[in-house]
Amino acid sequence: MKFLDEAKVYIRSGDGGAGSVSFRREKFIEFGGPDGGDGGRGGDVWVEAVNGLNTLIDFRYQQHFKAKIGMHGMGKNRAGAKGDDVTLKVPVGTQIFEEDEETLICDLTQEGQRFRLAAGGNGGFGNAYFKSSVNQAPDWANPGLPGEEKTIWLRLKLIADAGLVGLPNAGKSTFLSAVSRARPKIANYPFTTLHPNLGVATIDGQEFVLADIPGLIEGAHEGVGIGDRFLGHVERTRVLLHLVSAQEEKVGKAYKTVKHELEAYGNDITNKPEIVALSQIDVLDDETLKKKTRELARACGKTPFRISAVTGSGMTEVLRALRDVIVEANAGESEEKPAKAPKLRHRDMLVSDEASEDEGDHERRSDDGDHQG
């Protein structure tokens, strides 16, 4: 399945149904009067984060989503039915932006989280609503209010615990395939990884998710190579594993090149904990290995791990280091959260498992100001 992490979508909520103009006229019944019912509310457009999806490929084949209109009111005080809603199902970690691609509408980071993107139009009042002591037979009704329409952008940022960064051919894909069941493409030429890959690593009985992204080269933030857009997939990680290939002639320069691109990308990605490792050490002799280790240590300001995904050397140590940072970060986040977080429930967002379908109808009844007078 092709990986797609960005999509442009047009949405429109349903128009409200028109109110009915009707009068009660029945044989042998002395008193008649207006009995036109109200129109139904138009359907809403929702977005929901669901499990089992890791790409936006579905939105390549369907870009238009329209909710149903509300039914018109009828005589005998019969109200029209509410229009059916439309729900866009997206992977966890999807962000929704306005058409300008800058204004964030919502960020769906939890499974089951829902957000109303466009509210359906309210239904119009029937003529029975306007009956009063001074107007016993109103002969008019409200039309339904129109729905909302807009164009939005969906942008996926994968949910992972650790991210792999480095130059092309730094051994990121080989590392991922060695510690997980992921099978990314591996070859001896640059940019074999053209889209992010996820894998689940296990160490000492504990699991965490690793994200491998395409390599960065000098000038990636200016669009050189395949750019730095895929860095968005490691924005949510707890820790970065920066791999520097031992085959690089100047490992210190290689490290600084990637570090500069991370800084140019921004979004606080350089503030994440970083573990540095010299990879592919199986191709070096002992003396050259020591020399390059010292050079990399001077560049990054810490002693790097030395690993080889082929021989397995140093892999356990670096996985434990990643796990420790992730566990510590998760523990710190748990302490900051209240003992019992309230369910997030308001007009436009639902995080609970059930979404009240009658919420919109209740609003229509309780807020007469939303109707056309």
Steps between C-alpha positions, in 0.01 A plus 500: 500500500636840402585732788319834493534752782325806355165547328271784392129446562178694432223468760145631522245455776131457422250784461217520749153393388231763444210544739153408380199727447195288576156542657288243673175445310309190601136420472293525819792663690398847609838666554774489236810716487860479387673166537813531284800318646863613523769398253773256600858601568758432229765235554841585649846416367721332761855372501594202719834340586478122465737212559631289215588784262850638443456692175259745335488302178118473514473874438679467169192327359233713669548872563139620534288432808146635526255440783128454429251787516231507766149391404232766463227538759153363433141556604349360820798649689740244353863614520748403232769242569861605560736450206759222525847597617822427312812384685853513363699215653870586533806345670595601852741794479318685220485879507225698325587838349301773329548557128793736571691193633606700808192538721468185714141386553566192713767243582372145549748321724272244667306210359128578497550876511242684285464857383218672317642670194176647366165533676180435312254784444210536742155409374243775451196545723160395371205736515371333818798652682388853417144464628419753773203671662520783249573283198285191500572392143857581390549404137878499483791280610879524511726345239785287633841655558774401255779267608870583515749421227876523499818347368734348757840332507569173681858453614619181669774494761575144605478408866831342604714485815839540333611642167801411283682788329821527303648539155394264219665159535569554871351158572158613627296248302744221583473591868119495483492162326745355756301600809144453369296306247485797266644434157597835348683514170878469548753566225848643453396832350356825643130554569391139500247611762245724330231495768493443877497148644386384842625206703446367852824432688514277808764509772483326839132426444408862431383631163521838333432632151782617271451731202750499212486800264686580176853628541587870523769665294647847509239751386204272569312789666522682165362203309827332405466123463149408611489787750428488871121462491519150645651639821141562604474127568757517780360817661293294745777261602653492848858461381705516181762243405754677282696249294832597342655251261854388579558500124480881493842654447421778749252374755502829692396695192231242421354542848501882478335494157197312629493705819490821296205371297314411820557851632383653172182291514409639844186393690716429809629180342856579620375518859425129504741263675754373249698176500792494259637177357781421259351235272646243261811456717557152361672655196778668707814373667554574870734796453277679247196428717659670801598800290153549359339446839709784646417725204127438537519551876656843449226594253202393712645567846435148632636150463313333212382142498678273252267260324477258212157378393666224297700343784271618781785677680376774735136459399377390843665796672354760268152346521518513880607862485202583277263309727626680812438842348152398382402353838625809682310732264179300538533498878551875507193555285288277722596702808399825331154371410218516760394178667184482292480713191146611414351394170544769240149571382370822350329626193759395245715226659432163656768271645259256663388187319146627446404814311155638564320506170220710646731775624442714195120466526517600867697811408244589235217482751683685778642784290228665294744768394667258262192497278408750241223723623 
